[in-house]
């Protein structure tokens, strides 16, 4: 099982793609570097960093991408069909109790669901979604592929109060607590990636596989 330690931070982590000189420099790097369904095209790197304090979980994705593409603009839309990054996490050691899936395209549009499996997932309301802060390097609502594409970043702040209200659980981790989860990269029209942090042993792309989740440890 792959493991990742989420370090604490004093104060909020800035929602930026920069690392040097920022609190992100103290975070370990989680690399989305497994391609179980690779067929062809570029394998483009994705580096994830996570931090937390008593108020929120902070996550930063830095993506190399020669073909950045995005069309979805509505909350809880099919952002997975755009150039997209995803964080799935069960807030506790019991995956069967449920996990949330945060999915963000390169333009910062979000999909957030919660449930115990692929079907019947609860989607975040517009009111709660407004309390989740997201920043991205793409300053537009949509994006076409461009010859100048090199990469993009997305950063988000997920308040534990929001996650608690959304999931119905007390989502306030303490040092030593363990969650289960995975990180993913997918979407776009070219080189869809279908990459994951914790390897998934299934014949077709399928991210809703809690049995293959790795471990996130706080502190």
C-alpha positions as CSV (number, residue, x, y, z in Angstrom):
1,X,0.0,0.0,0.0
2,X,1.3,3.5,-0.9
3,X,1.4,6.0,2.0
4,X,1.6,9.8,2.1
5,X,2.1,12.0,5.1
6,X,0.1,15.3,5.3
7,X,2.1,17.8,7.2
8,X,0.5,20.5,9.4
9,X,0.9,24.1,8.5
10,X,0.5,27.2,10.7
11,X,-2.1,29.5,9.1
12,X,-3.6,28.9,5.7
13,X,-1.6,27.7,2.7
14,X,-1.6,30.1,-0.2
15,X,-3.6,29.0,-3.2
16,X,-0.8,29.2,-5.7
17,X,1.3,27.0,-8.0
18,X,4.5,28.3,-6.5
19,X,6.4,26.1,-4.1
20,X,9.8,27.8,-3.3
21,X,9.4,30.2,-0.4
22,X,5.9,29.1,0.3
23,X,4.4,26.7,2.9
24,X,4.1,24.1,0.1
25,X,7.9,23.7,0.2
26,X,7.4,21.7,3.5
27,X,4.9,19.3,2.0
28,X,5.9,15.9,0.7
29,X,5.3,15.2,-3.0
30,X,2.6,12.7,-4.0
31,X,3.3,11.7,-7.6
32,X,0.5,10.4,-9.8
33,X,2.8,8.2,-11.7
34,X,1.0,4.9,-12.4
35,X,-0.6,4.3,-15.8
36,X,-2.5,1.0,-15.6
37,X,-4.4,1.6,-18.8
38,X,-1.7,3.2,-20.9
39,X,-2.0,2.7,-24.7
40,X,-0.1,5.6,-26.3
41,X,0.7,9.2,-26.2
42,X,2.7,11.3,-23.6
43,X,2.8,10.2,-20.0
44,X,2.7,13.7,-18.4
45,X,3.7,14.2,-14.8
46,X,1.4,15.3,-12.0
47,X,2.8,16.4,-8.6
48,X,0.5,16.8,-5.7
49,X,1.1,18.4,-2.3
50,X,-1.2,18.4,0.7
51,X,-1.1,20.4,3.9
52,X,-3.6,20.9,6.8
53,X,-4.4,23.0,9.8
54,X,-7.3,22.9,12.2
55,X,-9.5,24.6,9.7
56,X,-8.9,23.1,6.3
57,X,-7.2,20.6,4.0
58,X,-5.1,22.3,1.3
59,X,-4.1,20.6,-1.9
60,X,-2.0,21.7,-4.8
61,X,-1.7,19.9,-8.2
62,X,1.1,20.8,-10.7
63,X,0.5,19.2,-14.1
64,X,2.6,19.0,-17.2
65,X,0.2,19.1,-20.1
66,X,0.9,19.6,-23.8
67,X,-2.8,19.4,-24.6
68,X,-4.8,21.3,-21.9
69,X,-8.5,21.3,-22.7
70,X,-11.6,22.3,-20.8
71,X,-15.3,22.8,-21.6
72,X,-17.4,22.1,-18.5
73,X,-18.4,25.2,-16.5
74,X,-21.2,24.0,-14.3
75,X,-20.8,22.8,-10.7
76,X,-20.8,19.0,-10.5
77,X,-20.6,18.7,-14.3
78,X,-18.5,16.0,-16.1
79,X,-15.2,17.7,-15.5
80,X,-13.5,14.3,-15.8
81,X,-13.9,14.7,-19.5
82,X,-11.7,17.8,-19.4
83,X,-8.1,18.1,-18.5
84,X,-8.7,17.2,-14.9
85,X,-7.2,16.2,-11.5
86,X,-9.0,14.3,-8.8
87,X,-8.6,13.5,-5.1
88,X,-10.7,10.7,-3.6
89,X,-10.6,10.3,0.2
90,X,-12.4,8.3,2.9
91,X,-12.2,10.6,6.0
92,X,-11.2,7.7,8.3
93,X,-9.9,4.1,8.0
94,X,-13.3,2.6,7.0
95,X,-13.7,3.0,3.2
96,X,-17.2,1.3,3.4
97,X,-18.4,4.3,5.4
98,X,-18.0,6.5,2.4
99,X,-15.5,8.6,0.5
100,X,-15.6,12.0,-1.2
101,X,-14.4,12.6,-4.8
102,X,-13.1,16.1,-5.5
103,X,-12.5,16.6,-9.3
104,X,-11.3,19.9,-10.7
105,X,-10.6,20.8,-14.4
106,X,-7.8,23.0,-15.5
107,X,-10.1,26.1,-15.4
108,X,-11.1,25.5,-11.8
109,X,-14.6,24.1,-12.3
110,X,-15.4,21.5,-9.5
111,X,-17.3,18.3,-9.1
112,X,-17.6,17.0,-5.5
113,X,-19.5,13.9,-4.5
114,X,-19.8,11.6,-1.5
115,X,-21.0,8.1,-1.0
116,X,-20.0,4.5,-0.3
117,X,-19.7,3.5,-4.0
118,X,-20.0,4.6,-7.6
119,X,-23.8,4.9,-7.7
120,X,-26.1,7.1,-5.8
121,X,-23.5,9.6,-4.8
122,X,-24.5,12.9,-3.0
123,X,-23.4,16.0,-4.9
124,X,-22.3,19.2,-3.1
125,X,-24.8,22.0,-3.0
126,X,-24.0,25.4,-4.5
127,X,-24.1,27.0,-1.1
128,X,-21.5,24.7,0.3
129,X,-19.4,24.8,-2.8
130,X,-19.0,28.6,-2.5
131,X,-17.1,28.0,0.8
132,X,-14.5,25.9,-1.0
133,X,-11.7,28.1,-2.5
134,X,-10.1,27.1,-5.7
135,X,-7.4,28.9,-7.7
136,X,-5.9,27.9,-11.1
137,X,-3.3,29.1,-13.6
138,X,-5.8,29.2,-16.4
139,X,-7.5,32.6,-16.4
140,X,-10.6,31.6,-18.4
141,X,-13.8,29.7,-18.1
142,X,-12.9,27.3,-20.9
143,X,-9.8,26.3,-22.8
144,X,-8.8,24.9,-26.2
145,X,-5.6,23.0,-26.8
146,X,-2.7,25.3,-27.9
147,X,0.8,24.7,-29.4
148,X,2.1,26.8,-26.4
149,X,0.7,24.4,-23.8
150,X,3.2,23.3,-21.2
151,X,1.2,22.8,-18.1
152,X,-1.1,24.2,-15.4
153,X,-1.8,24.1,-11.7
154,X,-4.8,24.0,-9.5
155,X,-4.9,24.6,-5.7
156,X,-7.8,24.2,-3.3
157,X,-8.8,24.8,0.3
158,X,-11.3,22.4,1.7
159,X,-12.7,23.6,5.1
160,X,-13.3,20.7,7.5
161,X,-16.5,22.3,8.5
162,X,-17.7,22.1,4.9
163,X,-16.6,18.4,4.6
164,X,-18.3,17.6,7.9
165,X,-21.6,19.1,6.9
166,X,-21.4,17.5,3.4
167,X,-20.5,14.0,4.6
168,X,-22.4,14.0,8.0
169,X,-19.1,12.9,9.7
170,X,-16.8,14.8,12.1
171,X,-14.1,15.5,9.6
172,X,-11.5,17.2,11.8
173,X,-8.3,15.1,11.7
174,X,-5.7,15.1,14.5
175,X,-2.1,14.2,14.3
176,X,-1.8,10.5,13.8
177,X,-5.2,10.1,12.1
178,X,-5.3,8.0,8.9
179,X,-7.5,8.4,5.9
180,X,-7.7,6.2,2.8
181,X,-7.6,7.7,-0.6
182,X,-6.1,8.1,-4.1
183,X,-5.1,10.8,-6.6
184,X,-5.9,10.8,-10.3
185,X,-5.3,12.6,-13.5
186,X,-7.6,12.2,-16.5
187,X,-9.6,13.9,-19.3
188,X,-8.9,16.1,-22.2
189,X,-9.1,15.3,-25.9
190,X,-5.5,14.2,-26.4
191,X,-3.5,11.9,-24.1
192,X,-6.2,11.3,-21.6
193,X,-3.7,10.0,-19.1
194,X,-5.9,7.9,-16.8
195,X,-3.1,8.0,-14.2
196,X,-3.3,7.2,-10.5
197,X,-1.1,7.4,-7.4
198,X,-2.1,4.1,-5.8
199,X,-2.1,1.4,-8.6
200,X,-5.5,0.0,-9.7
201,X,-5.6,-3.6,-11.0
202,X,-8.7,-3.5,-13.2
203,X,-9.0,-4.1,-17.0
204,X,-10.6,-0.7,-17.7
205,X,-10.3,2.8,-16.2
206,X,-12.2,2.8,-13.0
207,X,-11.3,5.3,-10.2
208,X,-14.1,4.3,-7.8
209,X,-12.2,1.4,-6.4
210,X,-11.7,1.9,-2.7
211,X,-10.0,-1.5,-2.3
212,X,-7.0,0.0,-4.1
213,X,-6.8,3.3,-2.0
214,X,-3.6,4.2,-0.4
215,X,-3.2,5.8,3.0
216,X,-3.0,9.4,4.0
217,X,-1.6,10.1,7.5
218,X,-1.9,13.4,9.3
219,X,0.9,14.9,11.3
